[in-house]
């Protein structure tokens, strides 16, 4: 666990994204590194492309790498789309 008040560096290990219109959603596996240790987690990020083509991020949601949590999300999302 990384404590508050500690400088944290984030590293993207792997990512995939889908673009829709001028926006995108990125699914990534990231690593948070601090002097207290490191934590690997999953991240869902929504953003858009600015006029100059640069990426702008609007919101981010992290998901623990817990098989029960991931299974719940992957089972529930299709049901919510019906």
C-alpha positions as CSV (number, residue, x, y, z in Angstrom):
1,X,0.0,0.0,0.0
2,X,1.3,3.4,-0.9
3,X,0.8,6.0,1.8
4,X,-0.4,9.6,1.2
5,X,2.3,12.3,1.3
6,X,4.7,10.1,-0.6
7,X,5.9,11.1,-4.1
8,X,4.4,8.6,-6.5
9,X,5.6,7.9,-10.1
10,X,3.2,6.2,-12.5
11,X,4.3,3.9,-15.3
12,X,2.0,2.4,-18.0
13,X,2.9,-1.2,-18.5
14,X,0.4,-2.0,-21.3
15,X,-2.6,-0.2,-22.8
16,X,-5.4,-0.6,-25.4
17,X,-7.8,2.1,-26.5
18,X,-10.9,2.7,-28.5
19,X,-11.7,6.0,-30.3
20,X,-15.2,7.2,-30.8
21,X,-15.7,10.6,-32.4
22,X,-13.2,13.0,-30.9
23,X,-12.9,11.0,-27.7
24,X,-11.2,7.8,-26.5
25,X,-11.3,5.3,-23.7
26,X,-8.1,3.7,-22.6
27,X,-7.8,0.4,-20.6
28,X,-4.3,0.1,-19.1
29,X,-2.2,-1.9,-16.6
30,X,-0.2,0.6,-14.6
31,X,2.4,0.6,-11.9
32,X,2.5,3.1,-9.0
33,X,6.1,3.4,-7.6
34,X,7.1,5.2,-4.4
35,X,9.8,4.8,-1.8
36,X,7.2,2.6,0.1
37,X,7.1,0.1,-2.7
38,X,5.0,-0.5,-5.8
39,X,1.4,-1.4,-6.7
40,X,0.1,-2.7,-10.0
41,X,-3.5,-1.8,-10.9
42,X,-5.9,-1.5,-13.9
43,X,-7.0,1.9,-15.1
44,X,-9.9,3.1,-17.2
45,X,-9.4,6.6,-18.6
46,X,-11.7,8.7,-20.7
47,X,-10.3,11.6,-22.7
48,X,-10.5,13.6,-25.9
49,X,-8.3,15.0,-28.6
50,X,-7.6,18.7,-28.5
51,X,-7.5,20.8,-31.7
52,X,-3.8,20.4,-32.0
53,X,-4.2,16.6,-31.8
54,X,-2.8,16.3,-28.3
55,X,-4.6,14.0,-25.8
56,X,-6.6,15.5,-23.0
57,X,-7.7,13.4,-20.1
58,X,-11.1,13.9,-18.5
59,X,-11.6,11.2,-15.9
60,X,-9.8,8.1,-14.6
61,X,-11.0,5.1,-12.6
62,X,-8.6,2.5,-11.1
63,X,-9.6,-1.1,-10.6
64,X,-7.7,-3.5,-8.2
65,X,-6.2,-6.6,-9.8
66,X,-8.6,-8.8,-7.9
67,X,-10.1,-11.7,-9.9
68,X,-13.5,-11.3,-8.2
69,X,-13.7,-7.6,-9.0
70,X,-12.7,-8.1,-12.6
71,X,-15.1,-11.0,-13.0
72,X,-17.9,-8.8,-11.6
73,X,-17.2,-6.0,-14.0
74,X,-16.9,-8.2,-17.1
75,X,-20.1,-10.1,-16.2
76,X,-22.1,-7.0,-15.3
77,X,-21.2,-4.6,-18.1
78,X,-22.9,-6.6,-20.9
79,X,-26.0,-7.0,-18.7
80,X,-26.2,-3.2,-18.2
81,X,-26.0,-2.7,-22.0
82,X,-29.2,-4.7,-22.6
